[in-house]
Amino acid sequence: MEIITDEPQKPKSGRDQRNKGAKMDPSLWIIVPMENPSDKWKITDGNKNVADMFDTKDDALQFKKWLEWSVITGHGNSQSESNIALKYVAKAGGQVAKKFTKPDFSVHDGKDRNSIYEDHRIFSATNAQLALYVHPKFGKKDQIVIKALSGEHGSKPTTRGRCYCVGLEVDPKGETKFYLAKETDHPTTPRMEGQRKIAFVGKLPDLNDKTFGMRVNHYVDKNGNTIGELDVDLSVLDTPIDQLEEAPNKWQNGFTFLDDGKWHKGTNQITENSGVTYGGDKLGFYVRMDEVGKGDCQCNFCQAVEIEPPN
């Protein structure tokens, strides 16, 4: 999907009604005449008004274009302390992580590993935005993933490690590709390429030894499905991460997935943090990358915020 990075012009007429509880999903928005006054136009999600009191239909169309830009790029919602824009509205009084570890180096099964955690290991929101900017240098082909809805790994019961592994596969000698797997029982982690709905247009650039953003939103919708969305920011690839004074927030949708519990046998749907379900630490923010050496990963603007599901 092509992202408009320059802000469209807003019309002179119209009244913003987003604080009235309309759904911030552009695919639901329609433009219709108002009943009172009958000479005005409005944008609705089919139930509640997103905006109203437009003098002309063209003004409503122009505002819709501006609001789509606002939602897609994240400029329209408040920002957490990390300065990464929220794609969806933060839950009032919801969980917000305040402190994160630096990349923690270890060796597992002969592989170098870097891991990044929410420092207190208590973030456990079912509906959340998890994001960061990162600069990893891979020695061999492997993945950088955000482990959504994860509990602790390596302890019994092994079901504590159940999670969605959402991210990228980086090959220093080849391509960078989108990656989705589901850890069904630690360490069993089957790939789920067939469950991705790719939205990104074109080919991903080589992301090895580059700076980029990853933003995952996961939530349970009104039908009980677990939905995940991965966005990437590729606007600062050659900028040292310590030179970023704030998050660029030029996000592009990479892919989405929907787990209705029917993916295949043995991959039961995850509808809450596995640390809540099975006990132990709650790794609601856990970023993992193997084949990245000690000192070969930097990160910034880490974020974990509980959100209101968009539908």
Secondary structure per residue as TSV (DSSP state, phi and psi in degrees):
chain	resnum	aa	ss	phi	psi
A	1	M	-	360.0	129.0
A	2	E	-	-76.5	132.5
A	3	I	-	-103.4	130.7
A	4	I	-	-82.0	113.7
A	5	T	-	-92.6	-21.2
A	6	D	S	-91.5	133.4
A	7	E	-	-67.3	123.6
A	8	P	-	-65.9	154.4
A	9	Q	-	-74.5	137.1
A	10	K	-	-85.8	146.8
A	11	P	-	-72.4	163.3
A	12	K	S	-76.1	-31.6
A	13	S	S	-96.5	167.4
A	14	G	-	113.8	157.7
A	15	R	E	-134.1	122.1
A	16	D	E	-73.1	124.8
A	17	Q	-	-121.5	23.6
A	18	R	G	-63.1	-23.0
A	19	N	G	-77.9	3.8
A	20	K	G	-94.7	1.5
A	21	G	-	99.7	13.4
A	22	A	-	-66.8	154.7
A	23	K	-	-78.5	132.2
A	24	M	-	-89.9	56.4
A	25	D	-	-121.7	104.1
A	26	P	G	-56.2	-25.7
A	27	S	G	-68.9	-15.7
A	28	L	G	-94.1	-13.8
A	29	W	-	-78.0	133.5
A	30	I	E	-131.9	154.2
A	31	I	E	-108.2	124.9
A	32	V	E	-140.6	158.0
A	33	P	E	-66.7	147.9
A	34	M	-	-79.0	155.9
A	35	E	S	-86.3	-35.7
A	36	N	S	-147.7	108.3
A	37	P	S	-78.1	148.9
A	38	S	T	-76.6	-10.1
A	39	D	T	-95.9	9.5
A	40	K	-	-111.7	166.5
A	41	W	E	-121.7	157.2
A	42	K	E	-141.8	161.2
A	43	I	E	-111.7	128.2
A	44	T	E	-131.2	155.9
A	45	D	S	-92.0	10.9
A	46	G	S	99.9	-12.7
A	47	N	S	-135.5	-52.7
A	48	K	S	-118.1	154.2
A	49	N	E	-76.6	131.9
A	50	V	E	-83.4	-40.4
A	51	A	E	-159.7	155.4
A	52	D	E	-150.6	-172.9
A	53	M	E	64.0	36.4
A	54	F	E	-85.4	137.9
A	55	D	S	-69.3	-33.4
A	56	T	S	-136.8	161.8
A	57	K	H	-65.4	-34.7
A	58	D	H	-62.0	-38.8
A	59	D	H	-63.3	-40.8
A	60	A	H	-64.2	-41.0
A	61	L	H	-62.3	-40.0
A	62	Q	H	-67.0	-40.7
A	63	F	H	-65.9	-39.7
A	64	K	H	-60.5	-41.2
A	65	K	H	-63.0	-43.4
A	66	W	H	-64.1	-41.7
A	67	L	H	-70.4	-35.1
A	68	E	H	-61.4	-44.0
A	69	W	H	-59.3	-43.2
A	70	S	H	-62.3	-43.5
A	71	V	H	-72.8	-44.5
A	72	I	H	-65.6	-42.7
A	73	T	H	-83.7	-14.0
A	74	G	T	88.6	4.5
A	75	H	T	-72.8	-16.4
A	76	G	T	-86.4	-16.0
A	77	N	S	-107.4	164.9
A	78	S	-	-65.9	163.5
A	79	Q	B	-111.3	148.8
A	80	S	-	-78.2	-179.8
A	81	E	T	-62.5	-19.3
A	82	S	T	-76.7	-13.8
A	83	N	-	80.0	2.1
A	84	I	-	-81.4	130.9
A	85	A	B	-69.4	139.4
A	86	L	-	-80.5	133.3
A	87	K	S	-76.1	-36.1
A	88	Y	S	-124.0	168.0
A	89	V	-	-70.8	135.7
A	90	A	B	-68.4	143.2
A	91	K	-	-72.5	129.0
A	92	A	T	-61.2	124.3
A	93	G	T	72.3	11.7
A	94	G	-	-79.2	178.3
A	95	Q	-	-71.2	137.1
A	96	V	B	-139.8	120.7
A	97	A	-	-76.1	138.1
A	98	K	-	-106.6	-24.8
A	99	K	-	-140.2	139.7
A	100	F	B	-133.0	153.3
A	101	T	-	-77.6	158.6
A	102	K	-	-75.8	164.8
A	103	P	-	-52.2	123.2
A	104	D	E	-100.8	113.7
A	105	F	E	-87.3	139.4
A	106	S	E	-155.2	173.6
A	107	V	E	-124.6	128.0
A	108	H	E	-130.6	122.9
A	109	D	T	52.1	38.8
A	110	G	T	80.9	1.2
A	111	K	E	-103.6	137.1
A	112	D	E	-67.7	143.3
A	113	R	E	-141.4	139.2
A	114	N	E	-119.1	132.9
A	115	S	E	-129.4	145.0
A	116	I	E	-127.9	130.8
A	117	Y	E	-128.0	157.7
A	118	E	B	-69.0	127.4
A	119	D	T	-59.1	-39.5
A	120	H	T	-90.4	-8.2
A	121	R	S	54.4	48.8
A	122	I	-	-126.9	-9.4
A	123	F	-	-67.9	125.9
A	124	S	-	-144.9	23.1
A	125	A	-	-64.3	136.4
A	126	T	S	-67.9	-38.3
A	127	N	S	-113.3	117.7
A	128	A	E	-155.7	156.6
A	129	Q	E	-108.5	128.1
A	130	L	E	-122.5	126.8
A	131	A	E	-155.1	161.4
A	132	L	E	-171.3	164.8
A	133	Y	E	-108.0	141.9
A	134	V	E	-147.5	152.7
A	135	H	E	-136.8	90.8
A	136	P	E	-101.0	147.4
A	137	K	E	-117.5	107.3
A	138	F	E	-85.1	138.4
A	139	G	S	-88.2	-30.8
A	140	K	S	-139.6	168.6
A	141	K	S	-63.3	127.6
A	142	D	E	-167.2	-170.2
A	143	Q	E	-115.5	152.6
A	144	I	E	-115.4	119.8
A	145	V	E	-132.8	148.5
A	146	I	E	-97.5	122.1
A	147	K	E	-92.6	93.7
A	148	A	E	-76.7	134.2
A	149	L	T	68.4	26.3
A	150	S	E	-84.0	143.3
A	151	G	E	-98.7	-167.3
A	152	E	-	-72.0	152.7
A	153	H	S	-110.8	149.5
A	154	G	S	87.3	4.3
A	155	S	S	-122.4	165.8
A	156	K	S	-98.3	142.6
A	157	P	S	-71.7	146.0
A	158	T	G	-67.8	-13.1
A	159	T	G	-66.8	-14.3
A	160	R	G	-60.5	-25.6
A	161	G	G	-84.5	3.6
A	162	R	-	-63.0	134.3
A	163	C	E	-171.8	171.9
A	164	Y	E	-101.0	128.6
A	165	C	E	-99.8	105.2
A	166	V	E	-117.7	121.7
A	167	G	E	173.0	-133.4
A	168	L	E	-136.7	147.9
A	169	E	E	-109.3	122.5
A	170	V	E	-113.1	126.6
A	171	D	-	-116.0	110.9
A	172	P	T	-58.7	-22.4
A	173	K	T	-108.4	9.7
A	174	G	S	-153.4	-135.8
A	175	E	-	-95.3	160.9
A	176	T	E	-102.6	132.0
A	177	K	E	-132.0	158.0
A	178	F	E	-70.9	148.9
A	179	Y	E	-137.8	134.0
A	180	L	E	-140.8	129.1
A	181	A	E	-141.2	169.6
A	182	K	E	-134.9	115.8
A	183	E	E	-80.0	108.0
A	184	T	S	-91.3	-24.8
A	185	D	B	-169.5	105.3
A	186	H	T	-48.4	126.6
A	187	P	T	-102.8	22.1
A	188	T	B	-68.6	116.5
A	189	T	-	-137.9	77.4
A	190	P	-	-68.3	142.8
A	191	R	B	-68.0	151.5
A	192	M	-	-132.1	44.4
A	193	E	G	-55.7	-36.7
A	194	G	G	-69.5	-13.0
A	195	Q	G	-94.8	-1.3
A	196	R	E	-85.4	143.0
A	197	K	E	-113.6	99.4
A	198	I	E	-71.8	129.6
A	199	A	-	-110.4	-20.5
A	200	F	-	-66.8	132.9
A	201	V	-	-96.0	130.2
A	202	G	S	93.3	-159.6
A	203	K	-	-111.7	136.3
A	204	L	-	-64.7	142.4
A	205	P	-	-73.1	166.7
A	206	D	-	-65.1	119.1
A	207	L	-	-104.9	7.9
A	208	N	T	-73.5	131.3
A	209	D	T	60.3	37.9
A	210	K	-	-127.7	162.5
A	211	T	-	-100.3	129.5
A	212	F	E	-154.8	163.8
A	213	G	E	-106.7	145.6
A	214	M	E	-127.9	131.6
A	215	R	E	-136.7	118.0
A	216	V	E	-113.8	128.6
A	217	N	E	-112.5	127.9
A	218	H	E	-129.2	142.8
A	219	Y	E	-163.4	160.5
A	220	V	E	-101.8	123.8
A	221	D	-	-84.4	-179.0
A	222	K	T	-66.0	-18.2
A	223	N	T	-94.6	3.5
A	224	G	S	85.0	8.5
A	225	N	-	-81.8	144.7
A	226	T	E	-92.7	122.0
A	227	I	E	-117.4	140.2
A	228	G	E	-130.8	146.2
A	229	E	E	-136.2	126.6
A	230	L	E	-107.9	125.3
A	231	D	E	-113.8	150.5
A	232	V	E	-128.9	147.2
A	233	D	E	-115.9	114.2
A	234	L	-	-111.6	23.0
A	235	S	T	-87.0	-9.4
A	236	V	T	-131.8	38.9
A	237	L	T	-56.0	-39.3
A	238	D	T	-101.9	14.0
A	239	T	S	-96.0	124.4
A	240	P	-	-56.1	135.4
A	241	I	G	-64.5	-28.1
A	242	D	G	-76.5	-5.5
A	243	Q	G	-94.5	-2.5
A	244	L	-	-81.5	112.5
A	245	E	S	-81.0	-25.5
A	246	E	S	-152.3	162.6
A	247	A	-	-68.3	131.8
A	248	P	-	-65.2	-33.1
A	249	N	-	57.7	44.9
A	250	K	-	-109.7	76.5
A	251	W	E	-88.4	142.6
A	252	Q	E	-124.4	138.3
A	253	N	E	-72.8	124.7
A	254	G	E	-88.1	-60.9
A	255	F	E	-158.7	165.2
A	256	T	E	-127.6	161.2
A	257	F	E	-143.4	155.8
A	258	L	E	-133.9	119.8
A	259	D	E	-106.5	111.2
A	260	D	-	-100.7	11.5
A	261	G	S	85.7	7.2
A	262	K	-	-121.5	21.0
A	263	W	S	-58.2	-60.3
A	264	H	S	-170.5	169.4
A	265	K	T	-55.1	133.4
A	266	G	T	92.2	2.6
A	267	T	-	-119.8	54.5
A	268	N	-	-51.9	140.0
A	269	Q	-	-59.2	141.3
A	270	I	-	-103.8	118.3
A	271	T	-	-116.9	-1.4
A	272	E	S	-154.9	167.0
A	273	N	-	-57.6	131.9
A	274	S	H	-66.7	-21.9
A	275	G	H	-69.8	-28.5
A	276	V	H	-74.8	-44.9
A	277	T	H	-67.5	-42.5
A	278	Y	H	-115.8	1.6
A	279	G	-	86.5	167.4
A	280	G	S	94.0	-171.7
A	281	D	-	-61.9	150.9
A	282	K	E	-110.3	101.5
A	283	L	E	-93.4	60.2
A	284	G	S	-64.3	-22.6
A	285	F	S	-124.0	108.4
A	286	Y	E	-146.7	115.2
A	287	V	E	-111.3	129.4
A	288	R	E	-131.0	137.7
A	289	M	E	-142.2	123.1
A	290	D	E	-93.7	163.8
A	291	E	S	63.8	27.5
A	292	V	E	-118.6	120.0
A	293	G	E	-74.8	172.0
A	294	K	E	-63.0	126.6
A	295	G	E	81.7	2.9
A	296	D	E	-100.2	20.3
A	297	C	E	-141.7	131.9
A	298	Q	E	-126.5	150.8
A	299	C	E	-141.8	163.5
A	300	N	E	-157.0	157.4
A	301	F	E	60.1	34.0
A	302	C	E	-58.6	145.2
A	303	Q	E	-151.1	137.3
A	304	A	E	-144.1	114.6
A	305	V	E	-135.3	132.2
A	306	E	E	-73.8	136.1
A	307	I	B	-121.3	164.9
A	308	E	-	-85.5	127.8
A	309	P	-	-57.1	139.4
A	310	P	-	-74.2	-11.5
A	311	N	-	-153.0	360.0
